[in-house]
Amino acid sequence: MTKRDLTPLFKPKNVAIIGASADPGKVGHIILLNYLNEGYPGKIYLVNKNTAPILGRKVYGSVLEIKERLDSVVIAIPAAAVPEVLEECGKAKVRSVVLVSGGFSEVGNVELQDQITAMAKKYDIALVGPNCLGIMNPRSRVNTLFLPAYKLSKPRIGGVSFIAQSGAVGSVILDLIEGEGFGLSKFVSYGNAADVDEVDLMEYLMNDDETNVIVMYTEGIKRGKAFLELARKITKAKPVVILKAGRTEAGASAAHSHTAALAGSYESHEAVFKQFGFTIANDLTDLLYYAKIFESEKAPQGNRIAIITNGGGAGVLTTDAISSSKYLRLAELSEASKKALSKTMPLLVNIRNPLDLAGDAGDKRYHDALYPIINDPNVDMVIVIILFQTPGADSKLAAEIIGLKEIMAKPMITIATGTQYTEMHKVMMESSGLPVYDSPRAAAMALEALFRYYAYKNHKE
Amino acid sequence: MTKRDLTPLFKPKNVAIIGASADPGKVGHIILLNYLNEGYPGKIYLVNKNTAPILGRKVYGSVLEIKERLDSVVIAIPAAAVPEVLEECGKAKVRSVVLVSGGFSEVGNVELQDQITAMAKKYDIALVGPNCLGIMNPRSRVNTLFLPAYKLSKPRIGGVSFIAQSGAVGSVILDLIEGEGFGLSKFVSYGNAADVDEVDLMEYLMNDDETNVIVMYTEGIKRGKAFLELARKITKAKPVVILKAGRTEAGASAAHSHTAALAGSYESHEAVFKQFGFTIANDLTDLLYYAKIFESEKAPQGNRIAIITNGGGAGVLTTDAISSSKYLRLAELSEASKKALSKTMPLLVNIRNPLDLAGDAGDKRYHDALYPIINDPNVDMVIVIILFQTPGADSKLAAEIIGLKEIMAKPMITIATGTQYTEMHKVMMESSGLPVYDSPRAAAMALEALFRYYAYKNHKE
């Protein structure tokens, strides 16, 4: 397997749009606007047979007329016209292409797709697509996604890289990433994978310093052997979260109808994922729970969890969730912690784990409770439950927890469940790098994944 | 077991507040404001040793001074003073009491609580509490909940009745019910259960025509035998969703510390719940998934599910979720449906289940797809997936699905996942009685619960 250099795709020095259009409804216009809106600093070339200027910019009739060698060319023209322009790209020594157009193997047009694949190989072009949304890399201000901007929000810059064949799943994920408040490194919807496929992308992201965690949605791995080779290495470098749709027979049949994925049984996939320390998600929501914890948290020293809460019931439910995990257990607080807590806690607080601070607890009581626990050698990870509906919980409390997170070496996450007032604080905490979960189940899943991944990684090294 | 009449608690003809206060920060003021804000139509008596008028209203020194017999008295005074006023309530033949004050068994003051219990029995007062939020019944405009209004939202009137010991869990649930958009019938936080307990409340709600589904959070059932007797009957009347915290040993220990719950093993509880067709939730979020489907959906004719989607990947994931359930299966569309669909669907739509309408599908294509399926004898329940991030999905589509729901005899639910634009439509659909789920997992859980409950109910009848 030759490693492919996908740098021109993700960090192009210049770009061209073939099928650039003056019509605001056209993909070739939306993508131009994207580059302008993102503030892309390189040269943007526009290409169209109709060479009337667009937004006052010069339009070339062909990439062959452009003097510079092009790093990245986006093609947004009807399928039938693609081979001709791709041939020109080859002759112009274009380094990479994002082919967003549909009308290839996904509608049975296999021959046309094979032709594209052959041309990409012949001219050594790294081609993403066809039938895809393409690439978003907010750091280099690349964005080929032609999505209705008012329908979904754009995430902040961060460490999660996401790859998916499906544009629809990809756009949901992008929307949810923003909603969850964590940060995106790279996003790729690679569609039919005529050339660049998941293995190429995973390998690139494995070596990408801006990516802390690789998250992928797939309906079937095409190059099994290459994937297996990569799987051995990739989780040594960084965590990989995978959602493989088509787990059941009916699901696999639906996947075949969707992307013509012809994958082996899910069991065989799953065995590989497990063997090599992948984190396996069963649902899009689970995928996000995992992505979030891997983005912000480092390796825990062990599996002993302390739970601090302002609602007794929520503490019990979280204890159930932690105790139900085969991999996690409740911490036994050290004598020093107990002594410190018994000095600062009011009488109604029972000094134990879970530590129920009661509904009137505010920033001061949380501070006094967390301080010994941060330094407790018996505690490896901390769950802070905040029911923002209670009288004592307010923005000062959220700020206090954010402050403690900053000085905290151990993984610490929050559980907060509710609507407006809670959501406001969730955003406040998430955007400060403190992961917030909406249920004990989700929190336990995330901490288990974190523990298991680093146990795998450290064991194998 | 004598059936207790809790009508005076839930539908009082008149109310009194002992500990009524002019201080806006005091519970005895907040509860008065509640009654005024809700528009409670009966007479509201205020009682306090200090008889200075409050908001221009007369204040009585004791309930004994009130001439009318009182249906419901709310007591919000320090624990030590409770026996004296409760004695007066007894002498005044008060029918029911909501004792919100804390300071009883939950802080080790067992003797004081026993005294309260004995007085309630002696005078035949239905007493809720102590240490509770009390009762909300929006239809009769009763609301004893002293919660900070800006921290949580109030749900609309509907068919879900919720009971919990815990005030904190209760307030989270209330907030989430509003967030989910479905409707509340009765809410009870019953605290230490010195007198009225979960069995009394369940029995009342079993016979309450305004309640479609009973949802409860408990850390331990106190009267095992009475509960068992009731369990045999209650699920014949209506669905019951139960979240029993303290499932694990550590959780049970935490529950004991929280509410002194001394329950048998979770396994023994669970066996009873299962035997009598209770729907068992493991998390607050799951509790809501179940509550929602039982509020709006009637008995399905079978377990065959049709899936319609505008995102292929979401269709595959939902197929996986349905196929992973032991109780559900994918419907095989009838020949008549296939024929009708092949006439109306564009060529790129593969006529199968799941039916992937593609990302450009709007209201018309959804209508054309759903119409045959509504009438398909091979389909018992329908999942409509709408990815609102796609170009074709908009408010017209949401309105179309709401319209089809109105004429639909079969259970139909929606999956929509996303942030602002999606949430807006979620509220729109939920408030029209169309349940919306945020993941395939949640949707499958809900439909499975619906199918299992009615299979149990119809089998046993």
Interface residues (C-beta under 8 A of the other chain):
Chain A: V107 L147 P148 Y150 K151 L152 S153 A164 Q165 S166 G167 A168 V169 S171 V172 L174 D175 L176 E178 G179 Y217 E219 L243 A245 G246 R247 T248 E249 A250 G251 S253 A254 A255 S257 H258 T259 N282 D283 L284 T285 D286 N310 G311 G312 G313 A314 G315 V316 L317 T319 D320 A321 I322 S323 S324 L330 L347 L348 N350 R352 P354 D356 G359 L387 F388 Q389 T390 P391 A393 T417 G418 T419 Q420 Y421 T422 D438 S439 P440 R441
Chain B: V107 L147 P148 Y150 K151 L152 S153 A164 Q165 S166 G167 A168 V169 S171 V172 L174 D175 L176 E178 G179 Y217 E219 L243 A245 G246 R247 T248 E249 A250 G251 S253 A254 A255 S257 H258 T259 N282 D283 L284 T285 D286 N310 G311 G312 G313 A314 G315 V316 L317 T319 D320 A321 I322 S323 S324 L330 L347 L348 N350 R352 P354 D356 G359 L387 F388 Q389 T390 P391 A393 T417 G418 T419 Q420 Y421 T422 D438 S439 P440 R441
